[in-house]
Amino acid sequence: MRRPELLRRASFFTLLPLVVGAFAVFIASVSAYVPFQQARRIAGQQAVDRAADKASVGANLLLEQQRSLTAFARATALQLGDTGDGPGDVVALDRVIADLSRELEPAAGGPGTPASTAPAQGCLPTPPLPAVPQGCGAGVLGITRAVHGSAASTLLARAGAVLGPDLALSRWLLREAVAPPRFAGNPDDGVPWMFATYAVHTPAGRDTGLSVVVAQPNIVDDLALELRSAGTDQPQVAIVHGDHYVLGGRIAGRLVAAGEALQPALASAVVDTGASTTDLDGGRYAVAASLLGDGNRLLLVSPVVSDPGALITPGLVISWASIVIILVLVTGHFFTRHWQMLKGAEARAAVATHLDAARPLAERLEAVCRQLTTTTRAAAALVVIGGDELPRPYVCHVGLDRPDAQLLLDGDGPLALVARLRRRRTVDITVPVESEEARCGVRRLCAAPLLMGSGLRGLVAIADRPRGFIEADRVQLSDAAERLALAVERDRILSVRTIEASTDALTGLPNRRSLVEHLERQLAIAERARAPLSVLMLDLDRLKEINDTHGHAAGDEALRVFARTLSATIRRSDLAARLAGDEFVIVMANTRGRDAREVAEKIRAAVAAVEVPVGPSGDPVRLGVSIGGAAFPEVRGGGAERLLERADAALYEAKRDGRDRVRFDHGRVSAA
């Protein structure tokens, strides 16, 4: 079995869980994605804020450390100037350096040694140097001087700075001490250093040509450790100038060296001196920069870590809430549709019951209108019967003000438009103010035609539902239209069959069956009311002669002319019927015998005056009639058949006496 056929055969209850499940998974995915992005954005913003704060804190720490080193260099320079010995040559300088060297020698005999020549003998004792501030850490103290217009420098080992045999570091520090920058990195081992310098003056303010230089290593790593201890982030720091690193370090998971160019993603953050997030080497980082002076900036890079709970919990909550809401909506829609189907089935059953009731069609149609207004909650309903093969239209309605059926079907209003379109569907229409529908108080209606094949049998409509027409109303109206069309067609066919069964096909007069039924009813009424009743039996004279001479077509025409003459002569309350062949009967209620004889004479005279054209040439033929009559209460007992027998006996007497005359019961004869 192919898949489309399987899907077609699958029931609604089978497909519903699959559709709902797929939709729920989709909603859950979207619901998880939205909080994920939200949490990611929040985590990035928080990381950016923390990075900006820590970059500012780190810059302040570095500047504070710079000030501490500068203060130490200044204190040292002041003590050198306070010796009172204005060194003017190399020997005096060496004597001062030797004194300083002994003062700076590690107490435990560490490896620190002066990096100058051996000190001269007989140097003057110098006062003890001030204690190094705690923030300076392990560093190196140096003194520079100008000799014959060129700069020279010498270094003294500071406690904790292992220079010893590392001559390369000593030479680099000697070179940097000549014109020390604020920050510099050793190209040999990549260790970052911070420098501070202060000139030496005598108490009188004379420049001695000496400068005190203090250098501290590992400032970047120490700063990163201190910043990490202040929170859960793992910041990485470096010092940059322009678009290159001044002091390197570990940035975004890799080592960068002094002088190396910045990554493009970091360059924009450094230029803006702000904070932002960026993607580096497959990771997401918060980047912040803070000014340090002299064009230097502290660059801080911190990885952005999102809280998994912030991703999972909202997503799960929203996902389950979405699934529950969808299930509630689907279940509510299903039960609503099921309730509407049940109500619609009840309404259809009620309409069918009304239409199948053994009552006149007009009463059944009015009951259907009441049912439609009850079920659909419409303010009014109407059924217009008229159209093809139907007599003059009429309307059955509820809630309207005397509508005109002819104007509704043939006018210019919306119902006439629906009748002309003849489409098997309901139509919602706003009623024009000048239409017949508006005159009846209708503002908006939903209508459907009553169709049998392509033939119109009428219209059904509901009007002015308070909240507008819904799909259930249209379905019910469409079903009612089909049932009404069948009921009207059934009634029409039944009427036609009834007429055919009770009417003579040639003359259009009631036949013997209708005559007997009518006579029985009228006789019963006469007996109860003690009223007179007369019966005339008529026989068309010379009909056989016309048939033999001019053919049966001429005889049929003579019968039709005779029937029209009878109908035009008697009262509307009297009944003229064809009994058989050339025999006819007239039943006259509330008529005495003598009055019936007068009517018989009138009929005889009218028939005698009629000429019937027959044959190809249309030659006129005159007719004659013999009439016999009987009356109640003169004839009692035996019912209708008894009256007919007495009237037939009187007719026989009239024909025996020469035709074209009237005879009544008891042998009374009228003038010929």
Secondary structure, 3 states (H helix, E strand, C coil): CCHHHHHHHCCHHHHHHHHHHHHHHHHHHHHHHHHHHHHHHHHHHHHHHHHHHHHHHHHHHHHHHHHHHHHHHHHHHHHHHCCCCCCCCHHHHHHHHHHHHHHHCCCCCCCCCCCCCCCCCCCCCCCCCCCCCHHHCCCEEEEEEEECCEEEEEEEECCCCCCCCCHHHHHHHHHHHHCCCCEEECCCCCCEEEEEEEEEECCCCCEEEEEEEEEEECHHHHHHHHHHCCCCCCCEEEEEECCEEEECEEECCEEECCCCECCHHHHHHHHHCCEEEEEECCEEEEEEEEEEECCEEEEEEEECCCCHHHHHHHHHHHHHHHHHHHHHHHHHHHHHHHHHHHHHHHHHHHHHHHHHCCCCHHHHHHHHHHHHHHHHCCCEEEEEECCCCCCCCEEEEECCCCCCHHHHHHCCCHHHHHHHHCCCCCEEEECCCCCHHHHCCCCEEEEEEEEECCEEEEEEEEECCCCCCCHHHHHHHHHHHHHHHHHHHHHHHHHHHHHHHHECCCCCCECHHHHHHHHHHHHHHHHHHCCCEEEEEEEEECHHHHHHHHCHHHHHHHHHHHHHHHHHHCCCCCEEEEEECCEEEEEEECCCHHHHHHHHHHHHHHHHCCEEEECCCCEEEECEEEEEEEEECCCCCCHHHHHHHHHHHHHHHHHHCCCCCEEEHHHEECCC
